[in-house]
């Protein structure tokens, strides 16, 4: 049997509009020298980013096979892409549900024996060569022509490469035993092990008028020892001392929670209390458009590995839009539902002040006070939201999880991560379909990385 021949394939694809004019690029690299062995690129007309990325993968694998037609099963290809979606789906860790992706994934898997190909996610900055090839192809299509290798300057944008050795092939894409082993290793890393196998990159980024309406209200007082202050992380509850920068152990990759507020309903622009105790409104036309734009944003990033949603309809509809683009299932967690606003459901802040002035004043003054008519206090909401957070973080070390939820749960998650008092809920702005991000580390510390980002909606 001939010695294995190893090559690296870097591939990318893009769409100017998603869907829009699209193209792909791929380069085959000699890992022993870092030199490019072959380039390929093509303008493919109107398509989505994901379709273009898959086409780039297929072209790269085909080019590698063509370079060594006699290698047979001895050819080993290590694919490097900045598309988390393609890497995870082709590795067998994510399901492929989108009808446009299934035949493309099948084509990619058929180019070479599955045991001959491994996959690795890389940051976009390390995929400049393939990215430039894809952009050259799109530029050519814009000008009414096809890409020509002789005119390409993509190699000039390639990052400096050093000789490397390909990782050993440990099983075919989708090997459940290998996948389980990686999952166990990641969990071990979260408990303080020295190494982590596959750190997940930071995301490019992350109903109700209740937190927005009383923004100008007086800062409520903070009773000592409220329930909301006890809703810390599992490690903090257990009394585990927090470590400083100088003595921090290798904590592995964090559990990254990307917090997406649902799109607008008919009640949102009217700034009415809309929690879990009144009607369960659907997304408005505006809200559906916001959900689709959020879905396109996450599809382009390719970092989300799991989706968890509030049980309320507006969140489930928003989550479904994202899940449809990513080919993921949606898990429902009751802990992520919005506050029950009791008799205030459906009313504006002004209407509540007119009808229940004393109750409103008491509610603003203490997180332990519930709205009129048996609603939930902010302290009660913090307890169940913290419990939901703990469940999700415990199983998500090294993973990026999208939580589709509401104003109060998102502000509560941010507040708890910052160690801020309950009145901080009235000091945050949170727009419909906005994105916030919190990373949770194994020592119980958290890092707020993003708050109320709406750039994907513009």
Secondary structure, DSSP 4 states (H G I P E B T S, - for coil): -PPPEEEEEEEEEEEETTTEEEEEEEEEE-TTT--EEEEEEEEEEEE-HHHHHHHHHHHHHHHHHHHTTT-GGGEEEEEEES-HHHHHHHTTSS----HHHHHHHHHHHHHS-GGGEEEEE--GGGGHHHHHHHHHHHHHHHTTS---GGG--GGGGSPP-----PPPP-S-TT-HHHHHHHHHHHHHHHTT-S--SSPPPPP------HHHHGGGSPPPP--TT-GGGG---HHHHTTPPPP-TTT-----SPEEEEEEEPPPBTTTTTTB---SSS--PPB-HHHHHHHHHHHHHHHHH----EEEE-SSHHHHHHHHHHHHHHT--EEE-GGGSPP--GGGTT-BHHHHHHH-HHHHHHHHH-TTPPPTTT---HHHHHHHHHHHHHHHHHT-TT-EEEEEE-HHHHHHHHHHHHT--GGGGGG----TT-EEEEEE-TTS-EEEEEEEE-GGG-
